[in-house]
Amino acid sequence: MLQGEVAGLGRVPSAAAWARAARTLGAALITATAAAMGTLPAHAAPAASQEQLHVLAVHSFRQGRFSEAYGRFIALAEGGHVASARYALWMCVNGPPLFGNDWDCAPHEAEAWARLAGVEAPRIVARTYRPVADVDAARARRR
C-alpha cells in the first residue's frame, strides 16, 4: 500500500489539503451565516456569497420553512439579487392562496422587486379579515 492511501479507498487528501478546504468552507459559512442573521447586510456580501445565501433560502423553502425563506429572499432582493426578488415577489402575491398567509410586503417593495426582476409590478391591495368570533360562529352554524 502506498503512503497516503487507505485500503480500498484510494488516495487520501493530505492534512494541508484538508486544512485549505476547511478554511475556505469556514470563511464562506461565516459570511453566509452573518448575512442570513442580519449582522451582515445581504448587499454587502460578495456575489458568490449572495448565491450561497440564495441556495440557503431555496433550501428553507423546500423544507417548508416558508417564513424563513421569505425573509431570506427579501434580504437578498434588497441587496439586488434578481432571482431572490422574483421569489419574494411571487410569495408576496401568492401568499394567501398557496401558503394560507399574507406575507408582509408594501406596494413600494413589490414595485422595487418587480423592477429588479424585470416584470410588471403587481397591484398590492389591503385585505380585510373577519374577526375570529365571526368565523367561529359560522363554523358552529354549519355543524
C-alpha atoms as an extended CHARMM CRD file, in Angstrom:
* protein
*
       143  EXT
         1         1  MET       CA              0.0000000000        0.0000000000        0.0000000000  PROA      1               0.0000000000
         2         2  LEU       CA              1.3140000000        3.4500000000       -0.9450000000  PROA      2               0.0000000000
         3         3  GLN       CA              1.7490000000        6.2620000000        1.5500000000  PROA      3               0.0000000000
         4         4  GLY       CA             -1.3630000000        8.4620000000        1.5900000000  PROA      4               0.0000000000
         5         5  GLU       CA             -3.6830000000        5.6040000000        0.6350000000  PROA      5               0.0000000000
         6         6  VAL       CA             -6.2090000000        3.7380000000        2.7220000000  PROA      6               0.0000000000
         7         7  ALA       CA             -7.0370000000        0.1240000000        1.9170000000  PROA      7               0.0000000000
         8         8  GLY       CA             -9.9010000000        0.0720000000       -0.5840000000  PROA      8               0.0000000000
         9         9  LEU       CA            -10.3910000000        3.8660000000       -0.5630000000  PROA      9               0.0000000000
        10        10  GLY       CA             -7.5870000000        5.0410000000       -2.7680000000  PROA      10              0.0000000000
        11        11  ARG       CA             -5.6440000000        8.2430000000       -2.2320000000  PROA      11              0.0000000000
        12        12  VAL       CA             -6.4850000000       10.2720000000        0.8750000000  PROA      12              0.0000000000
        13        13  PRO       CA             -6.0270000000       14.0740000000        0.7760000000  PROA      13              0.0000000000
        14        14  SER       CA             -3.1280000000       15.4170000000        2.7940000000  PROA      14              0.0000000000
        15        15  ALA       CA             -3.6340000000       17.2740000000        6.0490000000  PROA      15              0.0000000000
        16        16  ALA       CA             -2.7050000000       20.5200000000        4.2730000000  PROA      16              0.0000000000
        17        17  ALA       CA             -5.4520000000       19.9470000000        1.6590000000  PROA      17              0.0000000000
        18        18  TRP       CA             -7.9960000000       19.3220000000        4.4270000000  PROA      18              0.0000000000
        19        19  ALA       CA             -6.8890000000       22.5000000000        6.1920000000  PROA      19              0.0000000000
        20        20  ARG       CA             -7.2540000000       24.5830000000        2.9950000000  PROA      20              0.0000000000
        21        21  ALA       CA            -10.7290000000       23.1670000000        2.3600000000  PROA      21              0.0000000000
        22        22  ALA       CA            -11.7650000000       23.8350000000        5.9630000000  PROA      22              0.0000000000
        23        23  ARG       CA            -10.5520000000       27.4660000000        5.7890000000  PROA      23              0.0000000000
        24        24  THR       CA            -12.3980000000       28.0820000000        2.5040000000  PROA      24              0.0000000000
        25        25  LEU       CA            -15.5950000000       26.4450000000        3.7200000000  PROA      25              0.0000000000
        26        26  GLY       CA            -15.3340000000       28.1710000000        7.0960000000  PROA      26              0.0000000000
        27        27  ALA       CA            -14.9870000000       31.6210000000        5.5440000000  PROA      27              0.0000000000
        28        28  ALA       CA            -17.9550000000       31.0170000000        3.2300000000  PROA      28              0.0000000000
        29        29  LEU       CA            -20.0580000000       29.6610000000        6.0910000000  PROA      29              0.0000000000
        30        30  ILE       CA            -19.2400000000       32.6030000000        8.3540000000  PROA      30              0.0000000000
        31        31  THR       CA            -20.1060000000       35.1100000000        5.6090000000  PROA      31              0.0000000000
        32        32  ALA       CA            -23.3420000000       33.3150000000        4.7100000000  PROA      32              0.0000000000
        33        33  THR       CA            -24.3840000000       32.9470000000        8.3630000000  PROA      33              0.0000000000
        34        34  ALA       CA            -23.6280000000       36.5800000000        9.1520000000  PROA      34              0.0000000000
        35        35  ALA       CA            -25.6650000000       37.7650000000        6.1890000000  PROA      35              0.0000000000
        36        36  ALA       CA            -28.5390000000       35.3950000000        6.9870000000  PROA      36              0.0000000000
        37        37  MET       CA            -28.6350000000       36.5510000000       10.6190000000  PROA      37              0.0000000000
        38        38  GLY       CA            -28.7010000000       40.1640000000        9.6100000000  PROA      38              0.0000000000
        39        39  THR       CA            -25.2950000000       41.0340000000       11.0340000000  PROA      39              0.0000000000
        40        40  LEU       CA            -24.0040000000       41.4980000000        7.5000000000  PROA      40              0.0000000000
        41        41  PRO       CA            -26.3890000000       43.0990000000        5.0340000000  PROA      41              0.0000000000
        42        42  ALA       CA            -27.0490000000       40.8690000000        2.0360000000  PROA      42              0.0000000000
        43        43  HSD       CA            -25.9580000000       43.6580000000       -0.3280000000  PROA      43              0.0000000000
        44        44  ALA       CA            -22.5780000000       43.7910000000        1.4420000000  PROA      44              0.0000000000
        45        45  ALA       CA            -21.9350000000       40.1400000000        0.6750000000  PROA      45              0.0000000000
        46        46  PRO       CA            -19.9610000000       39.3130000000       -2.4710000000  PROA      46              0.0000000000
        47        47  ALA       CA            -21.9150000000       37.8430000000       -5.3970000000  PROA      47              0.0000000000
        48        48  ALA       CA            -20.6950000000       34.3210000000       -4.5890000000  PROA      48              0.0000000000
        49        49  SER       CA            -21.9590000000       34.6940000000       -1.0270000000  PROA      49              0.0000000000
        50        50  GLN       CA            -25.2940000000       36.0240000000       -2.3110000000  PROA      50              0.0000000000
        51        51  GLU       CA            -25.6120000000       32.8770000000       -4.4130000000  PROA      51              0.0000000000
        52        52  GLN       CA            -24.8490000000       30.7330000000       -1.3700000000  PROA      52              0.0000000000
        53        53  LEU       CA            -27.4490000000       32.6550000000        0.6420000000  PROA      53              0.0000000000
        54        54  HSD       CA            -29.9650000000       32.1810000000       -2.1680000000  PROA      54              0.0000000000
        55        55  VAL       CA            -29.3040000000       28.4370000000       -2.0740000000  PROA      55              0.0000000000
        56        56  LEU       CA            -29.9960000000       28.5040000000        1.6830000000  PROA      56              0.0000000000
        57        57  ALA       CA            -33.2550000000       30.3950000000        1.0760000000  PROA      57              0.0000000000
        58        58  VAL       CA            -34.3560000000       27.8790000000       -1.5520000000  PROA      58              0.0000000000
        59        59  HSD       CA            -33.4560000000       25.0580000000        0.8310000000  PROA      59              0.0000000000
        60        60  SER       CA            -35.5980000000       26.6650000000        3.5580000000  PROA      60              0.0000000000
        61        61  PHE       CA            -38.4670000000       26.9290000000        1.0760000000  PROA      61              0.0000000000
        62        62  ARG       CA            -38.1480000000       23.2880000000        0.0480000000  PROA      62              0.0000000000
        63        63  GLN       CA            -38.1230000000       22.2400000000        3.6900000000  PROA      63              0.0000000000
        64        64  GLY       CA            -41.4370000000       24.0490000000        4.2240000000  PROA      64              0.0000000000
        65        65  ARG       CA            -39.9120000000       26.8400000000        6.3250000000  PROA      65              0.0000000000
        66        66  PHE       CA            -41.6900000000       29.4790000000        4.2630000000  PROA      66              0.0000000000
        67        67  SER       CA            -41.3880000000       32.4330000000        6.6400000000  PROA      67              0.0000000000
        68        68  GLU       CA            -37.6470000000       31.8580000000        6.9460000000  PROA      68              0.0000000000
        69        69  ALA       CA            -37.2850000000       31.5470000000        3.1790000000  PROA      69              0.0000000000
        70        70  TYR       CA            -39.3320000000       34.6880000000        2.5560000000  PROA      70              0.0000000000
        71        71  GLY       CA            -37.1850000000       36.6930000000        4.9630000000  PROA      71              0.0000000000
        72        72  ARG       CA            -34.0330000000       35.4750000000        3.2400000000  PROA      72              0.0000000000
        73        73  PHE       CA            -35.4140000000       36.2410000000       -0.2170000000  PROA      73              0.0000000000
        74        74  ILE       CA            -36.3500000000       39.7690000000        0.9040000000  PROA      74              0.0000000000
        75        75  ALA       CA            -32.8920000000       40.4640000000        2.3280000000  PROA      75              0.0000000000
        76        76  LEU       CA            -31.2350000000       39.2820000000       -0.8730000000  PROA      76              0.0000000000
        77        77  ALA       CA            -33.7090000000       41.1700000000       -3.0900000000  PROA      77              0.0000000000
        78        78  GLU       CA            -32.9260000000       44.3690000000       -1.2030000000  PROA      78              0.0000000000
        79        79  GLY       CA            -29.2790000000       43.6670000000       -1.9830000000  PROA      79              0.0000000000
        80        80  GLY       CA            -30.0040000000       43.4300000000       -5.7070000000  PROA      80              0.0000000000
        81        81  HSD       CA            -30.2370000000       39.6500000000       -6.1710000000  PROA      81              0.0000000000
        82        82  VAL       CA            -32.5670000000       39.1570000000       -9.1570000000  PROA      82              0.0000000000
        83        83  ALA       CA            -33.6920000000       35.5680000000       -8.5470000000  PROA      83              0.0000000000
        84        84  SER       CA            -34.4770000000       36.3160000000       -4.9030000000  PROA      84              0.0000000000
        85        85  ALA       CA            -36.5070000000       39.3560000000       -5.9640000000  PROA      85              0.0000000000
        86        86  ARG       CA            -38.5910000000       37.0740000000       -8.2100000000  PROA      86              0.0000000000
        87        87  TYR       CA            -39.1930000000       34.6040000000       -5.3780000000  PROA      87              0.0000000000
        88        88  ALA       CA            -40.0470000000       37.3410000000       -2.8570000000  PROA      88              0.0000000000
        89        89  LEU       CA            -42.4810000000       38.9260000000       -5.3050000000  PROA      89              0.0000000000
        90        90  TRP       CA            -44.0810000000       35.5800000000       -6.1130000000  PROA      90              0.0000000000
        91        91  MET       CA            -44.5020000000       34.7160000000       -2.4150000000  PROA      91              0.0000000000
        92        92  CYS       CA            -45.9320000000       38.1680000000       -1.6980000000  PROA      92              0.0000000000
        93        93  VAL       CA            -48.5470000000       37.9080000000       -4.4490000000  PROA      93              0.0000000000
        94        94  ASN       CA            -49.4770000000       34.2580000000       -3.8330000000  PROA      94              0.0000000000
        95        95  GLY       CA            -49.3190000000       34.2040000000       -0.0430000000  PROA      95              0.0000000000
        96        96  PRO       CA            -52.9460000000       33.5670000000        0.9160000000  PROA      96              0.0000000000
        97        97  PRO       CA            -53.9470000000       31.0110000000       -1.7420000000  PROA      97              0.0000000000
        98        98  LEU       CA            -50.7490000000       28.9410000000       -1.6020000000  PROA      98              0.0000000000
        99        99  PHE       CA            -49.4590000000       29.3570000000        1.9330000000  PROA      99              0.0000000000
       100       100  GLY       CA            -52.5400000000       30.4770000000        3.8830000000  PROA      100             0.0000000000
       101       101  ASN       CA            -50.5650000000       33.5670000000        4.9240000000  PROA      101             0.0000000000
       102       102  ASP       CA            -50.2390000000       37.1310000000        3.9080000000  PROA      102             0.0000000000
       103       103  TRP       CA            -46.5540000000       37.8920000000        3.5660000000  PROA      103             0.0000000000
       104       104  ASP       CA            -45.7270000000       41.3580000000        4.7450000000  PROA      104             0.0000000000
       105       105  CYS       CA            -44.9200000000       43.4090000000        1.6680000000  PROA      105             0.0000000000
       106       106  ALA       CA            -45.7200000000       47.0000000000        0.8750000000  PROA      106             0.0000000000
       107       107  PRO       CA            -46.5740000000       48.2320000000       -2.6100000000  PROA      107             0.0000000000
       108       108  HSD       CA            -43.2490000000       50.0620000000       -2.8940000000  PROA      108             0.0000000000
       109       109  GLU       CA            -41.3460000000       46.8500000000       -2.0440000000  PROA      109             0.0000000000
       110       110  ALA       CA            -43.2740000000       44.8560000000       -4.6340000000  PROA      110             0.0000000000
       111       111  GLU       CA            -42.5800000000       47.5650000000       -7.2140000000  PROA      111             0.0000000000
       112       112  ALA       CA            -38.8450000000       47.5220000000       -6.4240000000  PROA      112             0.0000000000
       113       113  TRP       CA            -38.6840000000       43.7040000000       -6.6380000000  PROA      113             0.0000000000
       114       114  ALA       CA            -40.6280000000       43.7110000000       -9.9150000000  PROA      114             0.0000000000
       115       115  ARG       CA            -38.3100000000       46.3540000000      -11.3800000000  PROA      115             0.0000000000
       116       116  LEU       CA            -35.2740000000       44.2980000000      -10.3380000000  PROA      116             0.0000000000
       117       117  ALA       CA            -36.7880000000       41.0870000000      -11.7260000000  PROA      117             0.0000000000
       118       118  GLY       CA            -37.8150000000       42.8210000000      -14.9580000000  PROA      118             0.0000000000
       119       119  VAL       CA            -41.5180000000       42.0230000000      -14.6300000000  PROA      119             0.0000000000
       120       120  GLU       CA            -44.6650000000       44.0900000000      -14.3010000000  PROA      120             0.0000000000
       121       121  ALA       CA            -45.3970000000       45.2160000000      -10.7530000000  PROA      121             0.0000000000
       122       122  PRO       CA            -48.4690000000       43.5680000000       -9.2600000000  PROA      122             0.0000000000
       123       123  ARG       CA            -51.2280000000       45.5800000000       -7.6480000000  PROA      123             0.0000000000
       124       124  ILE       CA            -50.9740000000       45.0740000000       -3.9090000000  PROA      124             0.0000000000
       125       125  VAL       CA            -54.2240000000       45.7410000000       -2.0690000000  PROA      125             0.0000000000
       126       126  ALA       CA            -55.0430000000       45.5960000000        1.5920000000  PROA      126             0.0000000000
       127       127  ARG       CA            -57.0500000000       42.5840000000        2.6640000000  PROA      127             0.0000000000
       128       128  THR       CA            -59.6440000000       42.5600000000        5.3940000000  PROA      128             0.0000000000
       129       129  TYR       CA            -60.4060000000       39.5720000000        7.5170000000  PROA      129             0.0000000000
       130       130  ARG       CA            -63.4180000000       38.6880000000        9.5730000000  PROA      130             0.0000000000
       131       131  PRO       CA            -62.9000000000       38.6560000000       13.3220000000  PROA      131             0.0000000000
       132       132  VAL       CA            -62.2550000000       35.2120000000       14.8180000000  PROA      132             0.0000000000
       133       133  ALA       CA            -65.6080000000       35.3120000000       16.6720000000  PROA      133             0.0000000000
       134       134  ASP       CA            -67.4490000000       35.5810000000       13.3150000000  PROA      134             0.0000000000
       135       135  VAL       CA            -65.5090000000       32.6490000000       11.8980000000  PROA      135             0.0000000000
       136       136  ASP       CA            -66.2170000000       30.5240000000       14.9750000000  PROA      136             0.0000000000
       137       137  ALA       CA            -69.9320000000       31.3950000000       14.8120000000  PROA      137             0.0000000000
       138       138  ALA       CA            -70.0680000000       30.4490000000       11.1220000000  PROA      138             0.0000000000
       139       139  ARG       CA            -68.4090000000       27.0900000000       11.8570000000  PROA      139             0.0000000000
       140       140  ALA       CA            -70.8780000000       26.4110000000       14.6720000000  PROA      140             0.0000000000
       141       141  ARG       CA            -73.8470000000       27.0740000000       12.3530000000  PROA      141             0.0000000000
       142       142  ARG       CA            -72.5130000000       24.5690000000        9.8020000000  PROA      142             0.0000000000
       143       143  ARG       CA            -72.4030000000       21.7540000000       12.3400000000  PROA      143             0.0000000000
